[in-house]
Amino acid sequence: MARILVIDDKASMRAMVERVLGEAHAVDTAADATDGLAKLANADYDLLVSDVRLPDLDGFAVLARAREMAPDTEVVLMTAYATVEAAVEAVKAGAYDYVAKPFEPDDLLLTVSRALERRSLRARARAAERALRHRDGLDEMLGEGAAMQKVRFLIERVCDLDVTVLVTGESGTGKEVVARAIHQAGARRERPFVAVNCGAIPENLIESELFGHTKGAFTGADQARTGLIEEAGEGTLFLDEIGDLPLELQVKLNRALQERCFRRVGEGRERPVRARIVAATHRDLRQAVDAGTFREDLFFRLNVYPIALPPLRARGEDLFLLARHFLGLAAARFGRPVTGFTPEALAALARYEWPGNVRELQHTMERAVILADGPQVGVDDLPDAVNSAAGGLPRAEGPLPPLAKMTYKDALDWGRDRTLKLYLDALLRRFEGNVSHAAKQAGIERESLHRLLRKADLDAAHYRA
């Protein structure tokens, strides 16, 4: 049921329109433009039906005000003095249609139905656009595990809001990827995304980098310079490694965020901060506050909406997904026909701790593609630290391989023979030798799993506590 507002100075016309439309929709009425616009300002209406000749404003003025106040509300104008020119003018001004009095009830119903249909289509188009923005922004957020699903959820909730975000996590976990996803998925996506590493700029230059400076502000300032806060405009300013910002600059940044304004170095004029701020750090800022190296007021100013990224070692189910993704990118970049991994290489990837997180995995895949002689990456193509993790198959100890999260069919896509044994080993470890539960996870019958265990020379009893 749509909500419709009818404005007409004749009580008989208001009553007739309300009677015609009231059977299918919720109808409110007003006797003049002032009352009607007040109602429009205080409630959401799907459609406004207004007479052109009103005692206080004409219908075209009402239309203009309605477009400003409620741009999603469709408008239909009514008049007893209809002309082609007036109808064209109404449509150009933003009305859906122009109805000539007197009109048949069915004609009004048809016009209203089409106007509401257009509103519905426009709403669906906007929803599709928002979904596309979210998809584009979140495409880089690879991972199906619970930890990354939570990160996606947090991004989706905040991307359209003007809220300061603090992204935390170990080096290499993808903090800038999250910042870009927030920017790309939100309403600021057409605005600039400006990133600055607070730990990579010399201390004597970072104030000028952030806030800009006037000509002659200091030795070497031969001309005025726009700072990164100003460059970001109404977009996103990403302050990476905010924990490395010098204390003196922390004071000035805190003031800029609090007052939403700043001054260029050497200038008295205040300029507005329009950008949305996303900060990131691998440090524990609470510990830094306790140690006196980070200001508590700035910490609370930044920590409005925290997003914590998990290390790669805690994302076991996502490891192979990311490895295959980076392998494909590297193969395309270097023009190499590398498409997969040997079972031994998979075992090494699964057991390695990945202290450098996702960044280390990406670089490892690039190196492996360069070294691989055939279509598959082997353990010899991996760095020594990763290669040494290959070893033999563990039984009841060690980290749970991501293969245990797959179905039997998906696991076989990685290869045969040794992959089968690795998969079954991981499956039995996960369910501690319970064949019924393992078969259910694998998506196969219990008897079929027993046959596969015999083929792989594995005994479920060895996995039971």
C-alpha positions as CSV (number, residue, x, y, z in Angstrom):
1,M,0.0,0.0,0.0
2,A,1.5,3.3,-1.1
3,R,1.2,6.5,0.8
4,I,-0.2,9.4,-1.2
5,L,-0.7,13.1,-0.4
6,V,-3.4,15.1,-2.2
7,I,-3.3,18.9,-2.3
8,D,-6.4,20.7,-3.6
9,D,-8.3,23.7,-2.3
10,K,-11.7,22.2,-3.3
11,A,-13.1,19.9,-0.6
12,S,-15.2,18.0,-3.2
13,M,-12.1,17.3,-5.3
14,R,-10.1,16.1,-2.2
15,A,-13.0,13.8,-1.2
16,M,-13.4,12.4,-4.7
17,V,-9.6,11.7,-5.1
18,E,-9.4,10.2,-1.6
19,R,-12.4,7.9,-2.4
20,V,-10.9,6.8,-5.7
21,L,-7.4,6.1,-4.4
22,G,-8.2,5.2,-0.8
23,E,-9.3,1.7,-1.6
24,A,-5.8,0.6,-2.5
25,H,-3.6,3.2,-0.9
26,A,-3.2,5.3,2.3
27,V,-4.3,8.9,1.4
28,D,-3.7,12.1,3.2
29,T,-5.1,15.5,2.1
30,A,-4.3,19.2,2.4
31,A,-6.4,22.3,1.4
32,D,-3.4,24.5,0.5
33,A,0.3,24.3,-0.4
34,T,1.5,25.5,3.0
35,D,-0.3,22.6,4.8
36,G,0.6,20.1,2.1
37,L,4.4,21.0,2.2
38,A,4.4,20.8,6.0
39,K,3.0,17.3,5.8
40,L,5.5,16.4,3.1
41,A,8.3,17.6,5.3
42,N,7.2,15.4,8.2
43,A,6.4,12.2,6.6
44,D,7.5,9.9,3.7
45,Y,5.1,9.9,0.7
46,D,5.4,7.7,-2.4
47,L,3.3,10.1,-4.5
48,L,2.1,13.7,-4.3
49,V,-1.0,14.7,-6.3
50,S,-1.5,18.5,-6.4
51,D,-3.7,20.9,-8.1
52,V,-2.0,23.6,-10.1
53,R,-4.1,26.5,-8.9
54,L,-3.9,26.9,-5.2
55,P,-4.6,29.9,-3.0
56,D,-1.1,30.4,-1.7
57,L,1.3,28.7,-4.3
58,D,0.8,27.4,-7.7
59,G,1.4,23.7,-8.5
60,F,4.7,24.3,-10.2
61,A,6.1,26.0,-7.1
62,V,4.8,23.1,-5.0
63,L,6.5,20.7,-7.5
64,A,9.8,22.6,-7.2
65,R,9.6,22.5,-3.4
66,A,8.7,18.8,-3.4
67,R,11.7,18.0,-5.6
68,E,14.0,19.6,-3.0
69,M,12.3,18.2,0.1
70,A,11.5,14.7,-1.1
71,P,13.3,13.9,-4.3
72,D,12.1,10.2,-4.2
73,T,8.4,11.2,-4.1
74,E,6.7,11.1,-7.5
75,V,4.4,14.1,-8.4
76,V,1.3,14.3,-10.5
77,L,-0.3,17.7,-11.2
78,M,-4.0,18.3,-11.8
79,T,-5.7,21.3,-13.5
80,A,-8.9,22.3,-15.3
81,Y,-6.8,24.4,-17.7
82,A,-4.7,21.7,-19.4
83,T,-2.7,22.5,-22.5
84,V,0.1,20.6,-24.3
85,E,2.6,23.3,-23.4
86,A,1.7,23.1,-19.7
87,A,2.0,19.3,-19.7
88,V,5.5,19.5,-21.3
89,E,6.5,22.2,-18.8
90,A,5.3,20.0,-15.9
91,V,7.3,16.9,-17.1
92,K,10.4,19.0,-17.7
93,A,10.1,20.4,-14.1
94,G,10.1,16.9,-12.7
95,A,6.5,15.8,-12.5
96,Y,5.6,12.3,-13.6
97,D,2.4,13.4,-15.4
98,Y,-0.2,16.1,-15.8
99,V,-4.0,15.2,-15.4
100,A,-6.7,17.4,-17.0
101,K,-9.9,18.0,-15.0
102,P,-12.5,16.6,-15.1
103,F,-11.1,13.1,-15.3
104,E,-12.5,9.7,-15.1
105,P,-11.6,7.7,-11.9
106,D,-10.0,5.0,-14.0
107,D,-7.7,7.5,-15.8
108,L,-6.5,8.8,-12.4
109,L,-6.0,5.3,-11.1
110,L,-3.9,4.4,-14.3
111,T,-1.8,7.5,-13.9
112,V,-1.2,6.9,-10.2
113,S,-0.4,3.2,-10.9
114,R,2.2,4.1,-13.5
115,A,3.8,6.9,-11.3
116,L,4.1,4.4,-8.4
117,E,5.6,1.8,-10.7
118,R,8.2,4.3,-11.8
119,R,9.0,5.1,-8.2
120,S,9.4,1.4,-7.5
121,L,11.7,0.9,-10.5
122,R,13.9,3.9,-9.5
123,A,14.1,2.5,-5.9
124,R,15.2,-0.9,-7.3
125,A,17.8,0.8,-9.6
126,R,19.2,2.7,-6.6
127,A,19.3,-0.5,-4.6
128,A,21.1,-2.3,-7.5
129,E,23.6,0.6,-7.7
130,R,24.3,0.3,-4.0
131,A,24.8,-3.4,-4.3
132,L,27.1,-2.9,-7.2
133,R,29.1,-0.3,-5.2
134,H,29.4,-2.8,-2.3
135,R,30.4,-5.6,-4.7
136,D,33.1,-3.5,-6.4
137,G,34.4,-2.3,-3.0
138,L,34.4,-5.8,-1.5
139,D,35.7,-7.8,-4.4
140,E,39.2,-7.5,-3.1
141,M,38.1,-8.8,0.3
142,L,38.8,-12.4,-0.5
143,G,37.9,-15.1,2.0
144,E,34.9,-17.2,3.1
145,G,35.9,-17.8,6.7
146,A,33.9,-16.4,9.6
147,A,36.6,-13.8,10.4
148,M,36.5,-12.2,7.0
149,Q,32.7,-12.5,6.8
150,K,32.6,-10.3,10.0
151,V,35.0,-7.8,8.4
152,R,32.8,-7.6,5.3
153,F,29.8,-7.0,7.5
154,L,31.5,-4.2,9.4
155,I,32.5,-2.6,6.1
156,E,29.0,-2.8,4.7
157,R,27.5,-1.2,7.8
158,V,29.9,1.8,7.9
159,C,30.8,2.5,4.2
160,D,28.0,5.1,3.7
161,L,28.4,6.8,7.1
162,D,30.7,9.8,7.9
163,V,32.4,7.9,10.8
164,T,36.1,7.7,11.6
165,V,37.3,4.1,11.2
166,L,40.4,2.5,12.8
167,V,41.7,-0.6,11.1
168,T,44.1,-2.8,13.2
169,G,46.1,-5.9,12.4
170,E,49.5,-7.3,11.9
171,S,51.7,-6.1,9.0
172,G,50.6,-7.6,5.7
173,T,47.0,-8.4,6.7
174,G,45.5,-6.0,4.2
175,K,44.6,-2.9,6.2
176,E,44.8,-0.6,3.1
177,V,42.7,-3.1,1.2
178,V,40.0,-2.6,3.9
179,A,40.4,1.2,3.7
180,R,39.9,1.1,-0.1
181,A,36.9,-1.2,0.2
182,I,35.3,1.2,2.7
183,H,35.9,4.0,0.2
184,Q,34.9,2.1,-2.9
185,A,31.7,0.6,-1.4
186,G,30.4,3.9,-0.1
187,A,28.9,7.1,-1.3
188,R,32.4,8.8,-1.6
189,R,33.6,6.4,-4.2
190,E,33.7,9.0,-6.9
191,R,35.8,11.3,-4.7
192,P,39.6,11.0,-4.1
193,F,41.2,8.3,-2.0
194,V,44.4,9.7,-0.6
195,A,46.8,7.5,1.4
196,V,49.8,8.5,3.5
197,N,52.1,6.3,5.5
198,C,52.7,8.2,8.7
199,G,55.9,6.3,9.4
200,A,57.5,6.7,6.0
201,I,57.7,10.6,5.9
202,P,60.5,12.4,7.7
203,E,59.3,14.0,11.0
204,N,60.2,17.5,9.8
205,L,58.1,17.2,6.6
206,I,55.0,15.3,7.8
207,E,53.2,18.4,9.1
208,S,53.5,20.1,5.6
209,E,52.5,16.8,3.9
210,L,49.3,16.6,5.9
211,F,48.3,20.2,6.3
212,G,50.1,22.0,3.4
213,H,52.1,25.2,3.7
214,T,52.2,28.8,2.4
215,K,55.0,30.2,0.4
216,G,57.9,31.2,2.6
217,A,56.5,29.3,5.6
218,F,60.0,27.7,6.2
219,T,63.3,27.4,4.4
220,G,62.7,25.8,1.0
221,A,59.0,26.6,0.8
222,D,59.3,28.4,-2.5
223,Q,55.7,28.1,-3.3
224,A,52.4,27.3,-1.5
225,R,51.5,23.6,-1.2
226,T,48.2,21.8,-0.7
227,G,48.2,19.2,2.1
228,L,46.9,15.7,1.8
229,I,43.9,16.5,4.0
230,E,42.9,19.2,1.5
231,E,43.7,17.0,-1.5
232,A,41.3,14.3,-0.2
233,G,38.5,16.9,-0.4
234,E,35.2,15.1,0.2
235,G,36.8,11.7,-0.3
236,T,38.7,9.5,2.0
237,L,42.0,10.2,3.8
238,F,43.8,7.0,4.8
239,L,46.3,7.5,7.6
240,D,48.4,4.3,7.5
241,E,50.6,3.4,10.4
242,I,49.0,6.2,12.5
243,G,50.9,4.8,15.5
244,D,54.1,6.1,14.1
245,L,52.9,9.7,14.0
246,P,55.1,12.0,16.2
247,L,53.4,13.3,19.4
248,E,53.5,16.9,18.3
249,L,51.6,16.1,15.1
250,Q,49.2,13.9,17.1
251,V,48.1,17.1,18.9
252,K,47.4,19.0,15.7
253,L,45.7,16.0,14.0
254,N,43.4,15.6,17.1
255,R,42.4,19.2,16.9
256,A,41.7,19.0,13.2
257,L,39.5,16.0,13.7
258,Q,37.7,17.6,16.7
259,E,37.1,21.0,15.1
260,R,36.8,19.7,11.6
261,C,39.2,22.4,10.4
262,F,43.0,23.0,10.1
263,R,45.6,25.6,9.1
264,R,48.3,25.3,6.5
265,V,51.8,25.8,8.0
266,G,52.5,29.5,8.1
267,E,48.8,30.5,7.5
268,G,46.2,31.9,9.9
269,R,43.2,31.0,7.8
270,E,41.3,27.9,8.9
271,R,40.2,25.5,6.2
272,P,37.5,22.8,6.6
273,V,38.2,19.1,6.9
274,R,35.7,17.5,4.5
275,A,37.3,14.1,4.1
276,R,36.3,10.9,5.9
277,I,39.2,9.6,8.0
278,V,40.3,5.9,8.0
279,A,43.4,5.2,10.1
280,A,45.4,2.0,10.4
281,T,48.1,0.6,12.6
282,H,49.9,-2.7,13.4
283,R,50.6,-1.4,16.9
284,D,48.6,-1.8,20.0
285,L,47.5,1.8,20.5
286,R,46.2,1.1,24.0
287,Q,49.7,-0.1,25.0
288,A,51.1,3.0,23.3
289,V,48.8,5.2,25.3
290,D,50.0,3.6,28.5
291,A,53.6,4.0,27.4
292,G,53.1,7.7,26.7
293,T,53.9,7.4,22.9
294,F,50.3,7.9,21.7
295,R,47.8,10.5,22.9
296,E,44.8,9.1,24.6
297,D,42.5,11.8,23.2
298,L,43.5,11.0,19.7
299,F,43.1,7.3,20.3
300,F,39.5,7.8,21.3
301,R,39.0,10.2,18.4
302,L,40.1,7.5,16.0
303,N,38.7,4.4,17.7
304,V,35.1,5.3,16.9
305,Y,34.5,2.3,14.7
306,P,37.3,-0.3,15.0
307,I,37.9,-3.1,12.5
308,A,40.4,-5.8,13.5
309,L,41.9,-7.9,10.8
310,P,42.9,-11.5,11.6
311,P,46.3,-12.8,10.7
312,L,46.6,-15.3,7.9
313,R,47.4,-18.1,10.3
314,A,44.0,-17.7,11.8
315,R,42.2,-17.8,8.4
316,G,43.0,-21.5,7.6
317,E,39.9,-22.0,5.4
318,D,40.9,-19.0,3.3
319,L,44.6,-19.9,2.7
320,F,44.1,-22.0,-0.5
321,L,41.5,-19.5,-1.9
322,L,44.0,-16.7,-1.6
323,A,46.9,-18.8,-2.8
324,R,45.0,-19.7,-6.0
325,H,44.0,-16.1,-6.5
326,F,47.5,-14.8,-6.2
327,L,48.8,-17.6,-8.4
328,G,46.4,-16.7,-11.1
329,L,47.4,-13.0,-10.9
330,A,51.1,-13.8,-11.1
331,A,50.7,-16.3,-13.9
332,A,48.8,-13.7,-16.0
333,R,51.3,-11.0,-15.1
334,F,54.4,-13.0,-16.0
335,G,52.8,-14.9,-18.9
336,R,53.5,-18.3,-17.4
337,P,51.2,-21.4,-17.8
338,V,51.1,-22.2,-14.1
339,T,47.7,-23.4,-12.9
340,G,48.0,-25.2,-9.6
341,F,50.0,-26.9,-6.9
342,T,51.4,-30.3,-6.2
343,P,50.0,-32.1,-3.1
344,E,53.4,-31.6,-1.3
345,A,53.3,-27.8,-2.0
346,L,49.8,-27.6,-0.7
347,A,50.9,-29.4,2.5
348,A,53.7,-26.9,2.9
349,L,51.4,-23.9,2.4
350,A,49.0,-25.3,4.9
351,R,51.6,-25.9,7.7
352,Y,53.5,-22.7,7.3
353,E,52.7,-19.9,9.9
354,W,52.9,-17.0,7.4
355,P,54.4,-14.3,9.7
356,G,54.1,-11.8,6.8
357,N,50.5,-12.6,6.4
358,V,48.6,-12.0,3.0
359,R,51.4,-9.9,1.7
360,E,54.0,-12.7,2.2
361,L,51.6,-15.2,0.5
362,Q,51.3,-12.9,-2.5
363,H,55.0,-12.5,-2.9
364,T,55.5,-16.2,-2.4
365,M,53.1,-17.0,-5.2
366,E,54.9,-14.5,-7.5
367,R,58.2,-16.2,-6.8
368,A,56.8,-19.7,-7.3
369,V,55.3,-18.8,-10.7
370,I,58.7,-17.5,-11.8
371,L,60.5,-20.7,-10.7
372,A,57.9,-23.3,-11.7
373,D,59.0,-25.5,-14.7
374,G,55.6,-27.0,-15.3
375,P,51.9,-26.2,-14.8
376,Q,52.1,-26.9,-11.0
377,V,54.0,-25.3,-8.2
378,G,56.1,-27.8,-6.3
379,V,57.8,-27.5,-2.9
380,D,61.1,-26.7,-4.6
381,D,59.5,-23.5,-6.0
382,L,58.7,-22.3,-2.6
383,P,61.0,-20.3,-0.3
384,D,63.1,-22.4,2.2
385,A,61.0,-21.3,5.2
386,V,57.8,-22.5,3.5
387,N,59.4,-25.5,1.9
388,S,60.7,-26.8,5.3
389,A,57.1,-27.0,6.5
390,A,56.3,-29.8,4.0
391,G,57.4,-32.7,6.2
392,G,55.2,-35.8,6.6
393,L,51.5,-35.9,7.4
394,P,50.7,-35.2,11.0
395,R,48.2,-37.3,13.0
396,A,46.6,-35.8,16.0
397,E,48.7,-32.6,16.5
398,G,49.5,-29.5,14.5
399,P,47.3,-26.8,12.9
400,L,44.1,-28.1,11.1
401,P,44.7,-27.8,7.3
402,P,42.1,-25.8,5.4
403,L,41.3,-28.8,3.3
404,A,39.1,-30.1,6.2
405,K,36.7,-27.3,5.4
406,M,36.1,-28.4,1.8
407,T,33.8,-31.0,0.4
408,Y,35.3,-34.1,-1.1
409,K,34.7,-32.9,-4.7
410,D,36.4,-29.5,-4.1
411,A,39.4,-31.2,-2.5
412,L,39.9,-33.4,-5.5
413,D,40.1,-30.4,-7.7
414,W,43.5,-29.6,-6.2
415,G,44.9,-32.9,-7.4
416,R,44.7,-36.6,-6.8
417,D,46.6,-39.3,-4.9
418,R,48.5,-37.4,-2.2
419,T,45.8,-34.7,-2.0
420,L,43.3,-37.5,-1.3
421,K,45.4,-38.7,1.6
422,L,45.9,-35.1,2.9
423,Y,42.2,-34.4,2.7
424,L,41.2,-37.6,4.5
425,D,43.8,-37.0,7.1
426,A,42.5,-33.5,7.8
427,L,38.9,-34.7,7.8
428,L,39.6,-37.4,10.4
429,R,41.6,-35.1,12.5
430,R,38.8,-32.5,12.5
431,F,36.2,-35.1,13.6
432,E,38.6,-37.1,15.8
433,G,38.0,-40.3,13.8
434,N,34.2,-40.1,13.7
435,V,33.5,-41.6,10.3
436,S,29.8,-40.7,10.3
437,H,30.5,-37.0,10.9
438,A,33.4,-37.0,8.5
439,A,31.3,-38.5,5.7
440,K,28.6,-35.9,6.3
441,Q,31.1,-33.1,5.9
442,A,32.6,-34.7,2.8
443,G,29.1,-35.1,1.3
444,I,29.5,-38.8,0.6
445,E,28.1,-42.1,2.1
446,R,29.7,-43.6,5.1
447,E,30.6,-46.8,3.1
448,S,32.2,-44.7,0.4
449,L,34.4,-43.0,3.0
450,H,35.5,-46.3,4.3
451,R,36.6,-47.4,0.8
452,L,38.5,-44.2,0.4
453,L,40.2,-44.6,3.7
454,R,41.4,-48.1,2.7
455,K,42.6,-46.7,-0.6
456,A,44.6,-44.1,1.3
457,D,45.9,-46.6,3.9
458,L,44.4,-44.6,6.7
459,D,42.7,-46.0,9.9
460,A,40.0,-43.9,11.6
461,A,40.7,-45.6,14.9
462,H,44.1,-43.9,15.0
463,Y,42.5,-40.5,15.2
464,R,40.2,-41.3,18.2
465,A,41.1,-39.9,21.5
